[in-house]
Amino acid sequence: MTRLLPSHSFAVVLVFAMVPAALFAQKSTVQPSDIANLKRVETPRISPDGKLVVYTVDTPVAADNHRNAHIWIVNADHSVPAHPFAYSGAAEHSPEWSPDGTHLAFLSDRTNPLAQPDGSPYIFSVAEGTRRPDVPAIPDSKGSKPDEPGAQLWLIALNGGEAQPLTNLPGGIRAFKWSPDGKFIAFIRTDTDGKEARERKAAKNDETHIDADYHFDRLWIYDLAAHQARLLTTQDLNIDTIDWSPDGKTIV
């Protein structure tokens, strides 16, 4: 004689039979590539009035590919979804608000109009008496190719418009800081090879000058009204981080 299980017993068996399959379907092993491909949110900066936040979204790329980093903006109260603010085919990162909150300065290696041979509608110069061998007063178009410009300072208005380049210096800029009054931007730039060193390397001359070819991180200052950069630390020492005094008269 065959006994039939109560219907509720069958339901319990069925549920228990389904649970392992459901749990198995939800599980997945995290692979190293999953970690490596995670997007990173970096350098968040709150606007002076506290209403906006800008930040960098850095997307991992394959080796030898160009960095994929762009600046996004979002309302602090989440009233408007986050969206790209400074975005190009190059990389944009390290946004910093002007003290009055009307502009953003940032670093980018996008195509720079200041480096175009046919001239530019923008202005940039290096102050007299502060030039270095690796920052020629007049680019030598007939000589060796200079170092790649690297990341330069750019400025964009919060209310729209195109970003404008502020600098065009060989080797690029590593870090920067607005002055409290918004009239100046102090920045750190690493030395690059001068003309002689570039020509030596181009000729495959591997001669090395000990303690002579060291590239220092030097402090510069950019005058927004004059569109001019001036070297502040002429002595051979490395500048790592900088900050302004509240009155804007001193940089530490």
Disulfide bonds with the S-S distance in Angstrom:
none
